[in-house]
Amino acid sequence: MQTASKKVLNGWAMYDWANSVYNLVITSTIFPAYYVAITAATDPNEKSYVSFFGRKFINTALQDYALAFVFLIVAFSSPILSSIADYRRNKKIWLRIFCYIGSASCMALFWFTKDINNNVNIEYGIIAFAIAAWGFWSGNVFYNSYLPDIAAPKDQDRISAKGYSFGYIGSVLLQLICFVIILKPELFGLNEEDKTIGARLSFLLSGLWWFGFAHIPFSVLPKGSPGNSTKEKRNVFSSGFNELKLVWQQLKLMPSLKRFLFSFFLYSMGVQTVMLVAAGFGKKEIFPKPEDESKLLMTIIIIQLVAMVGAMLMSRLSKRIGNWWVLTISLLIWIGVCVCAYFIQSQTAFYILAAVVGLVMGGIQSMSRSTYSKLLPETKDTTSFFSFYDVSEKIALVIGIFLFGFIEEQSGSMRNSIVALASFFILGLLAMLYAKPAFEKRMAELKH
C-alpha cells in the first residue's frame, strides 16, 4: 500500500494533539495532585482515607481501582465495538463518540470540589474521572487502528512517532497555559481566595481543547477500513470476540508477532502504570507540601518535553539498530528507573529520574505501536488486530494498576508497589530476549 497524503497524516496526528491533554492534565499532573490535596488527611502523619459509597479506601488506591475497573470495561467492550466498526466501516463515528464522552467528562470535573462544609463529593469526582478515562482509552482503539490504513510499513515508525510528538507538543502547550492560570489566577480575573479554581478551570479547558481540535482529524480521516463491509456477520456483538479468537489462531502461526505481544503484555503492566501513578507518587513521597506543587507540575512538563524528543530519537535509532534493540534497551532503562524510584528521597534526584522516564516513555510507546503494525500479516482487517493489541494492553493495565493500589493499601507505602513494577519490566525483557530469533527473521522477510 501507499502512504496517505500529508493532509491525512497530519490530521491523524492531530487527534493525538487533541486528546493527549487528557493524559497529561487529568491522569498525569494537575488532577492527581488536586485529588490528593483535597482528599488528604488533616494530620499529615495519618493515612489519607476517603469514603466511596460507604466503604473506606486510601485516596490514591481508590483512584487506581477506578482506573483498573475502566480498563476492564475497555478490554471487554473494545472487541464488540471494533466488530461493529469493521462491519459498518464507521470507525470514525466511534472515535467521535468516545471523544465527546471523554471531553465532556473532563469538563464535568470542574464541579468536583469541596462544599461549604468542607466535604468532598468523592463519588461524583471518581465517576467523572472514570468516564473520562473510558472515553480516552476506548477512542484510542479506533485511533491506533488507523495507522496501518494510512501508512506503508516503511513509514509507520516515523508516522507513529509523529503522532506522539504532536500529542506531547499539544498537551504541554495547554499544560503551560494551565500552569500560569494556577500560579497567577489574578492575571485572568479569577477569585484568588478560591485555591481550587485554577486546577478546576484546567479540567474545563482540557475538555474543550480535546473536543475542539478533534474536529481536524474528523474532517480528513477516512470513514473506515476499506473492504470490510462485505463480511457476513450474524451477530456483531459475538463476532468481535470471534475475531479475537481468529487473531489468536493466526498468532500461533506467526511466532514473531506472538512473542512480541507476550513481551508487550508484560512490560505494559509497568509502562502504563508508571504514567498513571507518577504524579500521585511525586505528590505523596517527594512533594508533600502545598508550596511544592508547582515543582511537581514543572517536573511532569519536563517528562512530556523529553518524551517528545525520546519518541523521535528512538524512531531514528530504530533505523540504525532495529526495533528489537531499541525496545530491549528501553526495558533495561525502565528496570533501572524502578530501582532508583524505590530509593530516591530528594527532589533533585526526582528531577533527574523524571528526565530519564520521559526519554523512554514516549519512545517505548511509539516503538511498540509501530513494531506491532510492522509485524502484522497482509490484511484489511486492521481493526481486529489492533483490538487484540488494545485488549492485551488494557488487561495488562488492569493487573498493573490494581496491584499497585492493592500493595499500597496493604503495606501503606507506594514505594513497595514499585517493586511489582520492576518485576513486570524484568519479565518483559526476558520475553523480548526469547522473541529475538523470530523477530529478526520476520524483519528480514519484510525487507525482501
N, C-alpha and C positions, 0 to 999 in steps of 0.2 A: 504493500500500500504506500501511498504518498502522504507526506506530512501536510496537514491542512494549512490554510493561508495564515499569514501573520496576524490578521484580524481575529481569526478564530482562536489561535493560540493565546494571544494577549487577552481575549475575552475569557477563555477558560482560566487563565492565571488570575484574572481579576476577581473570580469568586473566592480565591484564597485571600486576596486583598480585603474582600468584604467580610468573610466570616472569621478570619483569624483574630479579629478584635475580641470575639467571644473567648477564644482560647487564652489570650493574653490578659484581658481585663477581668473576665469572670472566673476563669479557672486558675490563673497563674499569679495574678498580682493583687489588684485592688479588692475584689470580692473576698478572697481568703483572708487578707489582712483585716478587712472591715468586719467580716464574720467573727473572726477570733476576738477582735476588740469589743464588739457589742455583746458577746456571749461569755466573756472572761469572768472568772470568779472575782468577787470583791477583794478577797485576800489573795495576793499573788503566789503565796505558798500553798494554796489549795488547788486541787484539780478543778478544771472548768467543766461543770456538768450542765446539760440542757435537758428539758423535758419535751419529748416528742410524742404527742398523743398519749401522755400519761406515763411513758417509760423514760428512764434516765439514761443518757449516753454522755461520754466525753465529747465535747463540742466538735473537735476535728474528726473523731471517729464516726460521728453521725454523718458528717459531710462525706466521708469515704464510703460509708454504707449506702448512702443515697446514690452516689455515682455508680457503685457496683450494681445496684438494682437497675439503674438506667442501662448500663452496658448489657445486662442480662436480657432486658427487653429488646434492645437493638439487635443482639445476637440472634434472637428467635424471630423477630419481625422482619429483618432485612431480607431473608430468603423469599418471604412471601411478597414483599414489595418489589424485589428485583424480578421475580417471576411475572408480576403484573406489568412492570415496566417493559420487560422483554416482549411480552405478548402483545401489548398495545403500542410498543415503540414510543413511549412517552416518559422516558426517564427525566426529561427536563421539567415536566409538570410536577413530578415527585420532588425533584430538587427544589423547585419553587415553594411547594407546600411546606417542606421542612425548614426552609429559610424563613418563611413567615412565622411558623410556630416558634422557632428558636429566637428570632429577633424580638418578637412580641414578649416573650418570657424574660428576655434581658431587660426590656423596658419596664416590665412589671416589678422588677427588683428595686426600682426607685422608691416604692412604697414599703419596702422591708426595713423597718426601723423600730425604735423604742417608742412606746406610747407615753402619755402624760404621767403614768405611774411607774415609768422606767422599766416596763415589761417588754419582752421581745416576742413577737408573734413568730415563733420558730417554725411552726408548721407552714405558714404562708411562704416564708423565705426559702425553706428547703424544697418545697414543692415547685416553686417558680424556678429555682436553681436547677432542679432535676429535669423539668420540662425543657429548659434552655439547652441542657446537655443532650437530651433526646433529639431535639431539632438539629443540633450541630452534627452529632455523630451519625444519625440516620441520613442526613443530607449528604454527608461525605461518602456514603456507599455509592451514590449515583455520580457524584463529582469525580471520584477516583476512577470509576469505570469508563469515563470519557477518554482517559489518557491513551489507551491503545486504539481508540477510534479516530483520534486526531493526529497522532504522531507515529511515524515509522519507527521500528525498533532502534535504528541507529541514532534517532533524535530523542528517545524517551528519557535518557538520563538528563539531558540538557533541559527539556521541557518540564520534567518533574521538578528539577531544581529551580527553574524559573517560577513555577507556581509557589513553591515555598518562599522564594525570595520576595515575590510580590506580597505574600502574606506577612512576612516579617516587616517589610517596609510600611505597609498599611497599618498594621497593628501598633507598631512603635510610634508612628505619626500620631495616631489617636491617643495612645498612651501618654505621650508628651503633653498633648492638649489637656488631658485629664489630670495629669500631674500638676500643671500650672493652676488648674481650677481648684484642686485640693489644697495646694500650698498658699495660693493667693486668691481666695474667693472674693475679696473686696474689689479686685480688678473687673469682676463680672457683675458687680452689684448684688452679690449674694449675701445672705444673712451670716455674718461671721460668728454669731453666737451658736449657730447650729453646726456642730463639728462634723456632722454626717453628710451635710448637703453636697459637698464636693464629691465624695465617693458615690453617693446615690445618683447624682447627675451623670457620673461616669457610666453607670449602668444604663441609663436612659440613652446617652449618646452612642453607646456600643450597639444597642438595638437599632437605632436609627441609621448608623453607619452600615451595619450589616444589610439591613433592608434596602437602603438606597443604592449602594454600589453593586449589589447583586443583580440589579436590573441591567447592568452592562453585559455580563455573560448570558443572561436570559435572552438578550436581543440578538446574539450572534451564534450561540451553540446550536447544533442540530437537535432535532426533536428526540432522536434516539438512535440506537444502533441499527444499521440497515439490515434487511434480510431476516429479521426475527419474527415478523408478523405472520409468516406462513406456517409457523409451528402450530400443530394441533394440541391443545391442552384442555383436557376435560375439566380440570379444576385448578385454577391458577393459585389457589391457596396451598394445596398439597404439592403442586408441581415445583414450587420453589425448593422445597426440601428434597424432592426427587431429583432436581437438577444438581443440588449439592451432592447427592449420592452419586450421580453420574460423574461429577467433577472428581469426587474421591476415587471412583473406579478408574478414571483416566490418570489420576496421580500415581496409581500403582504401576502404571506403565511409563512414568516419567520420573525416574529417581532423582534427577537434579531438582525438579520443582518440589517434589515431595520432601526431600531432605532440607531444602531451603526453608520451606514452610514450617517444618518442625523447629528449626533453629529460630525462625522469626517468631513463632508462638512463644518460645521460652524467653527470648530477650525482650519481647514486647511487654511481658509482665513487669519488667523493670523500667524500660524506657518511658512508657506512658504513665506509669505510676509516679516516677520522679517528676514528670512535668506537672502532674496534678497535685502533688503534695509539697513541692519545693517551697512555695510561699508560706504555707502553714508551718513547715519545719523552721524556716527562717524566722518567722514571727515569734514562735514559741521558744526556740532554742538559742537564737543568735540576737534577735532584735526585739526583746520583750517590752521595752519601754516605749510609750507613745511617741516620744520625741525621735525615736529611731525609725519610725515608719517610713519616712522619706528615703532613708538609706536603703531600706528593703526594696522599695519601689524602683529606685535607681538601679539596684543590683539586677532585678528582673529585666529591666530595659537593656542592660548590658548583655544579659543572656540572649535576648532576642536579636540584638545587633550582631553579636558574634555568631549566632546561629545562621543568620542570613549569609554571612561570609563563609561559614563552615559548609553550608549546602553547596555553594558554588565551587569551593575548593575541592570538596570530595567528588563532585561531578567531573572536574578536570583531572583529579588524581586517578579516577577510575579508568580514564583513557590510557593512562601510563601503566598502571599495575593491575587493573582489572577490578571488577566489583567485589569478588570474593575477598581479596586482600584488604580493600577499603573497609568492608564490613567487619572483618576479623580484627583489624587494628582498632576500629571503633569500639568493639566489645572489650578489648584489653584496656582501653582508656576508661570505659564505663566501670569496669571492676575496680580500677584504681580510684575512681571518683567515690564509689561506695565506701571503700576502706577509709579514705580521707574524711568523708562526711561523718562517719561514726565517731571520729576522734576530735574534729575541729571544735574550737571554743571561741576563737577571736573573730571579729568582723573582717579583719584583713584577710584571714585565711578563707573566709566565706566568699569574699570578692574574687579571689584567685580561683577557687573551686567553681564559682559561677561562670567564669570565663571559659573554663575547660568544658563544663557542661554544655554551654552554648555552642562551642566548636563541634562537639559530636552529636548534639541533639538534632539540629537541622540536617546534618549530613546523613545520619543513620535512617532518619525518616524518609528523606528524599531517595536515598540509595535503595532502601528496602522496596519502596513502591516501584521504582523503575526496574530493579532487578527482577521482581516478580513479573512485571509486564514483559520483560525480555524473554523470560523462561516459558511464557505461555505458548501453547501449540497454536497452529494456524486455526483461528476460529472467529466467527462473527458474534458468538455468544459471550462477549467480554463481560457483560454484567454478571452472569452466573459465576464466572471465575473470580471476579472482584468481590462478589458477595461472599464467596468462600474465604477469600483473603480477609475481608472485614469481619466475618463471623469469628475467624481464628483470632484476630486481634482483640475483638470485644470479649471473647471468653477468657483470653489471657488477662485482659484488664479487670474482669470480674474477680479472677483469682488474685491478681496482684494488689488491687486497691482494697479488697476485702481483708486480705491477710495483713496488709499494712495497718488498717484501722483496728483489726482484732488484736494484733500483737501489741499495739499501743495501749488499748484498753486493758489487756491482761497484765502488761508489765509496767504501765504508767510512763513509758518513755518512747518517743518517736525514734530515738537512736537505735533501739533494739529492732525496730521494724526495718531499718536499713540493712541489717544482716540478711534478711529474707531477700531484699532486692539484689544484693551481691550474689546470692546463690543462683538467682534467675540468670544473671549475666554469665556466670561460670558455666551453667548448663547450656546456655545458648552458644557459648564459644565452643564447647565440646561438640555440640551438634553441627556447628559450622565446619569444624575440622573433619567431621565424618562426611560432610557433604562435598568436600573439595574435589575428589576424583570425578564424581558425576557432574558436578558443577562445571569443571573445566572442559569436560567432554562436550557438554551442551553448548558452551560458549564457542568452542571450536567449530561445532556444526553450524552455528549462526553466521560465522564468518565466511562460510563456503556457499 
